[in-house]
Amino acid sequence: MEYINVDQLSFSYDGEPVLEDISFSVQAGEFVILTGENGAAKSTLLKSILGLLHPQKGSASISKKNTRGEKLMVGYAPQQISSFNIGFPSKVLEFVQSGRYQNNRWFKKLDEEDHEHVRKALESVGMWDMRDKKIGELSGGQKQRIALARIFATDPDLFVLDEPTTGMDKESREGFYRLLRHNSRLHNKAILMVTHEHEDIKEYMDRQIKLVRKENSPWRCFSMDSCKEHSKHQH
């Protein structure tokens, strides 16, 4: 089932085209990475998909329903998510637990399943041991990780992640990729992630979409190039 559909999308800033004729889709159960050189308007493309920006031509849409016919939930991590003001005086655990209060559940107590989700989310980014620390005591990289953990705790159907592994070392990155692959393969989540082309991601992803500069163009135009297919059954 298609969770993201981008159809002949073009986008301009002040009349200057930055994206041209982009078309692709992301299915439930698929882990797709989006790459391209600096300035390739990757974040602009994500924001268009999320409806935060409106393309001049074409369309970008997210399915209203998930595979179970329920309202589709999106977990979005913008670039430098840690610089958002998450410095309110709470502990790491409380901050990530607040991600479970979605879907009109504000007044329900967290149950065992909720606590398990929160623990797994914090463990997945290597921050469980720091759960009792105040957010203000954390480094920028640690804030980035707990912000990601909070997104995992919300248990979205679709992850839209803009360079989430910035500041992570190779071991942490690989743990993060393993977690995403587990979510896509076993839980049928869809993932669209902007990232640098680290060699270590190749074995985890299903497909790569690359934005490239068009030849003979004076503009900063980027359009679809290659979609490298990877078998979904490789382990």
C-alpha angles and dihedrals in degrees: 000000000000114000097170126033123182114182123188091320120184125179133186134189111212091339094311111119114229100165125033133187098340117175129171142119136218119213131208108271094029129121107203127177125205116209139171140137121289111289092028091129093242093146089047089055092050091049090050090052090050092049094245090118128032119226120228091225136016125011145267121199143171121216114257092217135045125226090276092056093251127124108289114243120211126203110200124188111187121204113283090011089171092066090066110100102269090141096111110136099265134118123255092250093053091048093053092042088057086068089069091061092083129114097046093304098126096124100039120100116242110258131206093276090053092051090048091052091051093048093049091047092053093044090051091062095038095249104111092101089056096049094117095050120107113249091235090063094059129099120240091259092051091050088052089055097049090047087056090046089055090054090051089049090058087060097219124192092223127037117202107186126180109203093319095171096061107135095015120122121233095266093050091046092053091049089051093049090049089053092050092048090050090052093049098043102037102027099033093236120159118229129193111180131178108214145149113262098264110175089223093069096059096085094050104046129075100209142006125215113196126198111211135182112256115242120250092014122132089199130079090255121163125184140170116293123161132000105198107208119215121189111254089220098061113113 
